[in-house]
Amino acid sequence: MEYYDVIFHPLISEKAINMIETENKIVFVVNPKATKLDIKKAVEDAYKVKVDNVNILNDMKGHKRAIVKLNKLFKASDLSSKLGMV
């Protein structure tokens, strides 16, 4: 899968913005068929960052969310401003 098939868009909510500022994590809405390794590779290829960890959350609406923790060398706030979130 290519990165544009895996990542749909970043999630902008109060909780997601709080995670960017405090935990160096960013939240994406992803393809329901994507695995953690697919998401990690897609984020690293698309945004040129290093990913430490990926957690998955399936919500009641049928969307799959990926909570991506970036390496401490990269800032989630920088990536979110590049994406136009903040």
DARAFEN-V921024 format. One record per pair of residues at least 12 apart in sequence whose ideal C-beta (glycine too) atoms are under 6 Angstrom apart, sorted by the first residue. I is the first residue (numbers start at 1). J is the second residue. D is the distance in Angstrom with one decimal. If there is no record, write none. Layout:
i = [I & I]
j = [J & J]
d = [D & D]
This chain:
i = [1 & 3 & 3 & 3 & 6 & 6 & 6 & 6 & 6 & 6 & 7 & 7 & 7 & 8 & 9 & 10 & 10 & 10 & 11 & 11 & 12 & 20 & 20 & 20 & 24 & 24 & 25 & 25 & 26 & 26 & 27 & 27 & 28 & 29 & 29 & 30 & 30 & 32 & 36 & 39 & 39 & 40 & 43 & 47 & 49 & 49 & 50 & 51 & 52 & 52 & 53 & 54 & 54 & 55]
j = [38 & 42 & 45 & 46 & 30 & 31 & 34 & 38 & 39 & 42 & 28 & 30 & 42 & 29 & 29 & 28 & 83 & 85 & 27 & 29 & 85 & 76 & 77 & 80 & 70 & 76 & 67 & 69 & 68 & 76 & 65 & 67 & 66 & 63 & 65 & 64 & 66 & 64 & 54 & 54 & 66 & 54 & 68 & 79 & 70 & 74 & 71 & 68 & 69 & 71 & 69 & 66 & 68 & 67]
d = [5.6 & 3.7 & 5.0 & 4.2 & 5.8 & 5.3 & 4.7 & 5.2 & 6.0 & 4.0 & 5.3 & 5.8 & 5.3 & 4.6 & 5.5 & 5.4 & 5.4 & 5.6 & 4.2 & 5.6 & 5.4 & 4.5 & 5.8 & 5.2 & 5.3 & 4.8 & 5.5 & 4.9 & 5.4 & 4.7 & 5.8 & 5.4 & 4.9 & 5.6 & 5.9 & 5.3 & 4.8 & 4.7 & 4.5 & 5.1 & 4.7 & 5.2 & 5.5 & 5.8 & 5.6 & 4.4 & 3.8 & 5.7 & 4.8 & 5.2 & 4.2 & 5.6 & 5.5 & 4.4]
